Amino acid sequence: MKKLTFIFTTLAILPNIAHAYIDPGSGSAIMAAVMFGSLAASMYIKTYWYKLKALVSGKKNDSVASQQAKKFTKGNKKNANKISSS
């Protein structure tokens, strides 16, 4: 009960209107932080999407990085064979 009385008293004493100013620089900084925060969250989700997908589905999938590495090495072996046979 004392906490409730303290809260109501404090709110009654404080002014209802905040006399504050947010300049355009602050607004753009907040907007940039929100945009880059959402970008970072989406990249984090994208990075671990395949691991989460494999965990949920119960399948053992190769990660995207290992799949791309396999494609890259296959392409390099073909190019190496073309160069050596020339």
Secondary structure, DSSP 4 states (H G I P E B T S, - for coil): -HHHHHHHHHHHHS-SS------HHHHHHHHHHHHHHHHHHHHHHHHHHHHHHHHHH------HHHHHHHHHHHHHHHHHHHHHH-
